[in-house]
Amino acid sequence: MAQQLNPGPLAGKVALVTGASRGIGAAAAIRLAQGGAAVVVNYLQNKAAAQKVLDQVTSAGAPGMLFQADVTQRTQVESMVRAASEKLGAVNILVNNAYFPFQVSALHEISWDSFHQAIEHELSAFYHCVQACLPAMKEKKSGRIIVVSTRLAQQPLPRMGAYAAAKSALESMANTMAIELGPLGIAVNVVTPAFTLTDASMIMPEAFRERVKETRPLKKHLYPEDVAGAIAFLAGDEASMMTGSHILITGGSHLQL
């Protein structure tokens, strides 16, 4: 088990952040490390980017490790959680964040295979990660599961229906797990950001990004670090009585028509 150097509020905790090589996942991994948690930086393809995140994790005085795994594959997830336990200790904070590409298309034009794939990726990743982390959480009667969703699940946009449907189903799974796992000492919460400036979102035209900013009462862009703060809060003792909660991070845009 790695030596703990950061005596922060999350010291002694071990966090697994899926899709942590960039965007919200990277910001969450760094923020959790700043709080003292040991962090598993999961990535699929970009090892160099993941290594930069790990460097910031260790610079914060927290133990960490890289692990390449496709979280839609059960055996790879099980190997990752087992390796984390051997090196850092049992995972007690799971941040379900990994992003999966999807077909941008009107729902009446998308193929069933593409629609089904978007849903299967989101749900299988969450299912496998929870299944792998659950035994240790149940044994300790303690655990935090934090799901990163999107406002599209409640506020859909044209041509984004496959993603919105997948995230809606993901939120339903999280809500049900909050009820079922609560008696075991495990909290399940959802963080729901509006349009966030990440590498993935830069495919959207600048005019769109600026228009989104101006529709928010706070008149600001939303960045991954803004979401990471809420994730760290849910991982900490201050949120000990929160489960089944959905934290909106929108700059106030959810109040607009």
C-alpha positions in Angstrom: 0.0 0.0 0.0 1.4 3.4 -1.0 2.6 5.9 1.6 0.2 8.7 2.3 1.9 12.1 2.2 -1.1 14.5 2.0 -3.0 14.8 5.3 -6.0 16.4 3.6 -9.7 15.6 4.3 -9.6 12.6 1.9 -6.4 11.1 3.3 -6.7 7.4 3.6 -9.2 7.2 0.7 -8.6 5.5 -2.6 -10.4 6.9 -5.6 -10.8 5.3 -9.0 -11.6 7.9 -11.7 -12.5 6.5 -15.1 -11.6 8.4 -18.2 -9.2 10.5 -16.2 -6.7 11.4 -19.0 -8.5 14.6 -19.9 -11.5 16.9 -19.2 -13.6 16.4 -16.2 -12.0 13.1 -15.3 -8.5 14.7 -15.2 -9.7 17.7 -13.1 -11.5 15.3 -10.7 -8.4 13.1 -10.3 -6.2 16.1 -9.5 -8.8 17.7 -7.1 -9.3 14.4 -5.2 -5.5 14.1 -4.8 -5.3 17.7 -3.5 -7.8 16.6 -0.9 -5.4 13.7 0.1 -7.0 10.8 -1.7 -4.8 8.2 -3.5 -6.0 8.1 -7.1 -6.2 5.5 -9.9 -6.0 7.4 -13.2 -7.8 5.2 -15.7 -7.3 5.8 -19.4 -8.0 4.0 -22.6 -5.7 5.4 -25.3 -3.7 8.5 -24.4 -1.1 7.3 -21.9 1.0 10.5 -22.3 -2.0 12.6 -21.2 -2.8 10.3 -18.4 0.8 10.4 -17.2 0.6 14.2 -17.0 -2.5 13.9 -14.8 -0.6 11.3 -12.6 2.3 13.7 -12.3 -0.1 16.4 -10.9 -1.6 13.8 -8.5 1.8 12.9 -7.0 2.8 16.6 -7.0 -0.2 17.1 -4.7 1.4 14.7 -2.2 -1.0 11.9 -2.9 -0.2 8.3 -4.1 -1.4 7.4 -7.5 -1.1 4.9 -10.4 -2.0 4.6 -14.1 -4.2 1.8 -15.4 -5.2 1.3 -19.0 -8.6 -0.4 -19.2 -11.7 -0.4 -21.4 -14.3 0.0 -18.7 -16.9 -1.6 -20.9 -15.0 -4.8 -20.5 -15.6 -6.6 -17.2 -12.3 -8.5 -17.1 -10.3 -5.4 -17.7 -12.2 -3.5 -14.9 -11.7 -6.4 -12.5 -7.9 -6.4 -13.2 -7.8 -2.7 -12.7 -9.6 -2.8 -9.3 -7.4 -5.7 -8.2 -4.2 -3.9 -9.1 -5.4 -0.7 -7.3 -6.1 -2.7 -4.2 -2.7 -4.3 -4.2 -0.8 -1.0 -4.8 -3.0 1.7 -3.1 -5.6 -0.1 -1.0 -9.3 -1.0 -1.6 -11.2 1.5 -3.8 -13.8 3.4 -1.7 -14.5 6.3 -4.1 -15.6 5.5 -7.6 -16.0 8.4 -10.1 -17.9 7.0 -13.1 -16.8 9.5 -15.8 -15.5 7.8 -18.9 -16.7 9.3 -22.1 -17.8 7.2 -25.1 -18.1 8.6 -28.6 -21.7 8.5 -30.0 -23.3 9.1 -33.4 -24.6 12.7 -33.6 -27.9 12.3 -35.5 -31.6 12.7 -35.3 -33.2 9.8 -33.5 -35.4 8.9 -36.4 -32.4 8.7 -38.7 -29.8 6.9 -36.4 -29.3 3.2 -36.9 -30.5 0.9 -34.1 -27.0 -0.5 -33.7 -25.6 3.0 -33.2 -28.3 3.9 -30.7 -27.9 0.7 -28.8 -24.1 1.0 -28.7 -24.4 4.5 -27.0 -26.6 3.1 -24.3 -24.6 -0.2 -23.9 -21.3 1.6 -23.4 -22.6 4.0 -20.7 -24.5 1.3 -18.8 -22.0 -1.5 -19.1 -19.1 0.7 -17.9 -21.1 1.8 -14.8 -22.3 -1.7 -14.1 -18.8 -3.3 -14.3 -17.1 -0.7 -12.3 -19.7 -0.9 -9.5 -19.6 -4.7 -9.5 -15.8 -4.7 -9.2 -15.6 -2.1 -6.4 -18.6 -3.3 -4.4 -17.1 -6.2 -2.4 -14.6 -4.0 -0.6 -17.1 -1.2 -0.1 -19.6 -3.7 1.4 -16.9 -5.2 3.7 -16.1 -1.8 5.1 -19.7 -0.7 5.0 -18.5 2.5 3.4 -18.2 3.8 -0.1 -18.9 6.8 -2.4 -20.1 6.3 -6.0 -20.2 9.5 -8.1 -21.7 9.5 -11.5 -20.9 12.2 -14.0 -24.0 12.9 -16.2 -25.1 15.8 -18.4 -27.9 18.3 -18.6 -28.8 16.7 -21.9 -30.5 14.0 -19.9 -33.2 16.5 -18.8 -32.7 19.3 -21.4 -32.2 17.6 -24.8 -30.8 19.1 -27.9 -31.5 18.0 -31.5 -29.1 15.3 -32.8 -27.9 14.4 -29.3 -30.6 11.9 -28.5 -28.5 8.8 -28.3 -26.2 10.4 -25.7 -29.2 11.9 -23.8 -31.0 8.6 -23.7 -27.8 6.8 -22.4 -27.3 9.3 -19.7 -30.9 9.3 -18.7 -30.7 5.5 -18.2 -27.4 6.0 -16.3 -29.1 8.4 -13.9 -31.9 5.9 -13.4 -29.4 3.2 -12.5 -27.7 5.6 -10.1 -31.0 6.4 -8.4 -31.9 2.8 -7.9 -28.5 1.9 -6.6 -28.7 4.8 -4.1 -31.8 3.0 -2.6 -30.3 -0.5 -2.8 -26.8 0.3 -1.6 -27.7 2.8 1.1 -28.3 0.2 3.8 -24.8 -1.1 3.0 -23.2 2.3 3.9 -22.6 3.2 0.2 -23.8 6.6 -1.2 -24.5 7.1 -4.9 -24.8 10.6 -6.2 -24.9 12.3 -9.6 -23.1 15.4 -10.8 -24.9 17.0 -13.8 -22.9 19.7 -15.6 -24.2 21.8 -18.4 -22.0 22.4 -21.5 -18.4 22.3 -20.2 -15.3 23.5 -22.1 -13.3 20.3 -22.6 -11.2 18.9 -25.4 -14.3 16.9 -26.5 -16.6 19.9 -26.5 -14.3 22.0 -28.7 -15.9 20.3 -31.7 -18.7 22.8 -31.2 -18.4 26.1 -33.0 -17.1 29.1 -31.1 -20.3 31.0 -31.8 -22.2 28.2 -30.0 -19.9 28.2 -27.0 -20.3 31.9 -26.6 -24.0 31.8 -27.0 -24.2 29.1 -24.2 -22.1 31.4 -21.9 -24.4 34.3 -22.5 -27.6 32.3 -21.7 -26.2 31.7 -18.2 -27.1 34.1 -15.4 -23.5 33.9 -14.2 -22.3 34.8 -17.8 -19.3 32.5 -17.5 -17.9 29.4 -19.2 -18.1 26.2 -17.3 -14.7 24.4 -16.9 -13.8 20.9 -15.7 -12.4 22.3 -12.5 -15.9 23.6 -11.6 -17.3 20.1 -11.8 -14.3 18.6 -10.0 -15.1 20.7 -6.9 -18.5 19.1 -6.6 -17.1 15.6 -7.1 -14.6 16.2 -4.3 -17.4 17.5 -2.1 -19.4 14.4 -2.6 -16.4 12.2 -1.8 -15.8 13.9 1.5 -17.4 13.7 5.0 -19.4 16.9 4.5 -21.6 15.0 2.1 -22.1 12.0 4.5 -25.9 12.3 4.4 -26.2 12.8 0.7 -27.3 9.9 -1.5 -29.6 9.9 -4.5 -28.8 13.6 -5.0 -28.2 15.3 -8.3 -26.0 18.4 -8.2 -26.6 20.7 -11.1 -23.5 22.7 -12.3 -24.9 25.0 -14.9 -24.1 28.6 -14.0 -27.8 29.0 -13.7 -28.7 28.0 -17.2 -31.2 25.3 -16.0 -33.4 28.2 -14.8 -33.8 29.6 -18.3 -36.3 28.5 -20.9 
